[in-house]
Amino acid sequence: MLSAATISFLEEIALNNNKPWFDANRDRYVAAKEDFEMMVTDLLKGLAKLEPAFAEQKAKDCIFRIFRDVRFGKDKTPYKPNFGAYFSKGGKKFPGAGYYLHVEPGGKTFAGGGLWMPESPILKAVRQEIDYNFDEFKSIVEDKKFKKVFSEMTGESAKKAPTGYTEDNPAIKYIKLKSFVVSNNITDKEIQSKTFVKTVTDTFTTMQPLIEFLNRGAEIS
């Protein structure tokens, strides 16, 4: 669970996204960051059952900085109004599939994951894996428990069938995707609940077969 002070900090930085306010509230930021790190540490302990590599990782290896890179985007606000962490066997820069936790008050918190905008060779390999093993893939994404947690797979889709595939391919809906992402929304009340870590762990556990399938397809060990 996260403290009320952490949630309050995130709510307020969303309304005061500027350096003077942040500097004046730096102690609150440090406390909120440490609170989030403690929660991620607890989460890693449970996730080690899914992926042995997580047992060797530290919270700081998974957590994203709150400071935004404003060089290229239109949004020039200097801070993210959220805390985020990415979990994969290869760390934050791992090119394959992984798990993501996004904490943002206002009903914007979610636990999700998958493969986001992979490079062309990886995308082609995953599409081929889906095509060759569609029955297995379908059994994962159409599983009753999976569908109860994740309503649908999202991601930008190609307008036409990729080279080598036709529109009548049974898997074309998924083959057209450029990302393979699922997510489960978490309420503001749940963030501060003692069951928060369990909720996220259970969500990631349900997602595990998809992550393993995607990484196998991407031929990333």
Helices and strands as residue ranges (DSSP letters): H 4-15, H 19-24, H 26-47, G 52-56, H 59-62, E 83-87, E 98-103, E 109-115, H 120-132, H 134-141, H 144-149, H 172-175, E 180-186, H 188-191, H 196-217
